[in-house]
């Protein structure tokens, strides 16, 4: 997923992106402190295009919304 943050920075150059190590199965996305996605709740990764769209909307003055779609495939190693 890390490489996809490059696309987020390209779409929203002013975005400040922070990551931290949490539970092994977690991938939580917060925008302005509001959770927009939780892998712990959905058991899948978010559709990254939706994440980018929401961040871009918030950067233009919108409010954070919840990511509804998930990635269509997930590779387990």
C-alpha positions as CSV (number, residue, x, y, z in Angstrom):
1,X,0.0,0.0,0.0
2,X,2.9,2.4,0.6
3,X,3.5,3.0,-3.0
4,X,-0.1,4.2,-3.5
5,X,0.6,7.1,-1.1
6,X,2.7,8.6,-4.0
7,X,-0.5,8.9,-6.0
8,X,-2.3,10.5,-3.1
9,X,0.5,13.1,-2.8
10,X,0.3,13.7,-6.5
11,X,-3.5,14.3,-6.4
12,X,-3.3,16.4,-3.2
13,X,0.2,17.9,-2.9
14,X,-0.6,19.6,0.4
15,X,-1.8,16.4,2.1
16,X,0.1,15.4,5.2
17,X,0.4,11.7,5.4
18,X,1.4,9.9,8.6
19,X,1.7,6.2,9.3
20,X,2.2,4.2,12.4
21,X,2.6,0.5,13.1
22,X,-0.4,-1.0,14.8
23,X,-2.0,-4.4,15.0
24,X,-0.9,-6.8,12.3
25,X,-4.3,-6.9,10.6
26,X,-5.1,-3.2,10.9
27,X,-5.2,-0.5,8.2
28,X,-7.2,2.4,9.4
29,X,-7.5,5.7,7.5
30,X,-8.3,9.0,9.2
31,X,-8.8,12.3,7.5
32,X,-8.6,15.4,9.8
33,X,-8.9,13.0,12.7
34,X,-12.1,11.3,11.4
35,X,-12.0,7.6,10.5
36,X,-13.0,7.1,6.9
37,X,-12.0,3.5,6.7
38,X,-11.2,0.5,9.0
39,X,-9.8,-2.7,7.8
40,X,-10.5,-4.1,11.3
41,X,-14.2,-3.6,10.6
42,X,-14.3,-4.7,6.9
43,X,-11.5,-7.3,6.7
44,X,-10.3,-5.8,3.4
45,X,-8.2,-2.9,2.1
46,X,-10.0,0.2,1.0
47,X,-10.5,1.1,-2.7
48,X,-7.6,3.5,-2.9
49,X,-9.3,5.7,-5.6
50,X,-12.1,6.4,-3.0
51,X,-9.5,7.4,-0.4
52,X,-7.8,9.8,-2.9
53,X,-11.2,11.2,-3.9
54,X,-12.2,11.8,-0.3
55,X,-8.9,13.4,0.6
56,X,-9.1,15.7,-2.5
57,X,-12.7,16.7,-1.6
58,X,-11.6,17.5,2.0
59,X,-8.7,19.6,0.7
60,X,-11.2,21.6,-1.3
61,X,-13.3,22.3,1.8
62,X,-15.6,19.3,1.9
63,X,-16.2,17.0,4.9
64,X,-14.7,13.6,5.3
65,X,-17.0,10.8,4.2
66,X,-16.7,7.0,4.6
67,X,-15.0,4.8,2.0
68,X,-17.6,2.4,0.9
69,X,-15.7,0.2,-1.6
70,X,-12.9,-2.3,-0.9
71,X,-10.1,-3.5,-3.1
72,X,-11.2,-6.3,-5.4
73,X,-8.3,-8.6,-4.6
74,X,-6.0,-9.0,-1.7
75,X,-2.8,-11.0,-1.7
76,X,-1.9,-12.9,1.5
77,X,1.6,-13.9,2.0
